[in-house]
Amino acid sequence: MAEIAIVGDGPGGLSAALFLARSENSVTVYGIDATVMHYAFLNNYLGIEAISGTDFQTAARNQVEQAGAALSSEEVTAVSVNDGSITLTTESGDAEVDFLILSEGKQMPLANSLGIQVTAGEDDLVPVDSNGKTAIDHVYVVGRSARPSRSQAIISAGDGAAAALDILSEIEGNDVQDWDSPPKD
Ligand SMILES: Cc1cc2nc3c(=O)[nH]c(=O)nc-3n(C[C@H](O)[C@H](O)[C@H](O)COP(=O)(O)OP(=O)(O)OC[C@H]3O[C@@H](n4cnc5c(N)ncnc54)[C@H](O)[C@@H]3O)c2cc1C
């Protein structure tokens, strides 16, 4: 069983958590529910006619908890990677994890502290692949952090899901897709 930490409880972090929590791994999302979603009113989230960002967050947090992830209201104050070992610091102390997803939102001080920097240009470029994977083993950056000029809730949620499936595929050693079928009567 892998220990997976997600920093950030907006749509990016929570979507990653939902996919990961449906596996047999231990998943913790860190965040104090201070996402800018609380200023949003969504009319452009596929499958939902219209919903306030706050109602969306309440539903998403409940869904993630019901799937088995832990929601921690602690702020992560530091992350470090030494000899492949990933450590995360909160006021409760240090925790070692196997995988780290950073979904910090507009600013990304923790990612910056690991040397992950936006290259400013015509478009801002964040050095991650299409699954949010960084050059540091087992460390991902997703959502608004990874796409500073393309910030939409559904894009962040998609990014989180892609990172989660990439992590599950690495753990399983083969490509993972999380597909369900409707129950038979
Ligand atoms: C006024 C406004 C209206 C908007 N309207 C829409 C809209 O209509 N449709 C739409 O699609 N999008 C809209 N958006 C954009 C949408 O809110 C963002 O795209 C979305 O919130 C990005 O999600 P995210 O998960 O990438 O980042 P965020 O939602 O920013 O989440 C990041 C989270 O990480 C937490 N965090 C950061 N660092 C730490 C740390 N060290 N420890 C613990 N937690 C940490 C933050 O507190 C935050 O909760 C709007 C935004 C604003 C401001």
The ligand as a Gaussian input file, in Angstrom:
#p B3LYP/6-31G(d) Opt

LIG

0 1
 C      -14.032000      35.063000      -9.085000
 C      -13.713000      33.718000      -9.719000
 C      -14.678000      33.136000     -10.492000
 C      -14.393000      31.906000     -11.148000
 N      -15.354000      31.350000     -11.908000
 C      -15.109000      30.166000     -12.521000
 C      -16.092000      29.568000     -13.326000
 O      -17.193000      30.101000     -13.513000
 N      -15.795000      28.371000     -13.911000
 C      -14.590000      27.753000     -13.736000
 O      -14.379000      26.677000     -14.284000
 N      -13.648000      28.314000     -12.973000
 C      -13.866000      29.509000     -12.368000
 N      -12.905000      30.079000     -11.598000
 C      -11.588000      29.424000     -11.538000
 C      -11.576000      28.235000     -10.574000
 O      -11.952000      28.668000      -9.284000
 C      -10.167000      27.639000     -10.588000
 O       -9.867000      27.217000     -11.896000
 C      -10.031000      26.455000      -9.641000
 O      -10.321000      26.824000      -8.321000
 C       -8.611000      25.904000      -9.733000
 O       -8.559000      24.741000      -8.957000
 P       -7.174000      24.194000      -8.360000
 O       -7.516000      22.992000      -7.593000
 O       -6.186000      24.108000      -9.453000
 O       -6.642000      25.357000      -7.391000
 P       -7.365000      26.086000      -6.156000
 O       -8.838000      26.015000      -6.287000
 O       -6.734000      27.429000      -6.069000
 O       -6.983000      25.186000      -4.902000
 C       -5.741000      25.213000      -4.289000
 C       -5.967000      24.875000      -2.825000
 O       -4.730000      24.518000      -2.212000
 C       -4.689000      25.024000      -0.911000
 N       -3.285000      25.092000      -0.523000
 C       -2.296000      25.761000      -1.169000
 N       -1.133000      25.603000      -0.528000
 C       -1.379000      24.802000       0.538000
 C       -0.560000      24.277000       1.594000
 N        0.742000      24.532000       1.657000
 N       -1.129000      23.480000       2.517000
 C       -2.467000      23.207000       2.462000
 N       -3.283000      23.685000       1.474000
 C       -2.745000      24.472000       0.546000
 C       -5.373000      26.377000      -1.063000
 O       -5.812000      26.888000       0.178000
 C       -6.526000      26.033000      -1.995000
 O       -7.639000      25.586000      -1.264000
 C      -13.131000      31.278000     -10.949000
 C      -12.186000      31.885000     -10.132000
 C      -12.464000      33.089000      -9.520000
 C      -11.417000      33.717000      -8.658000

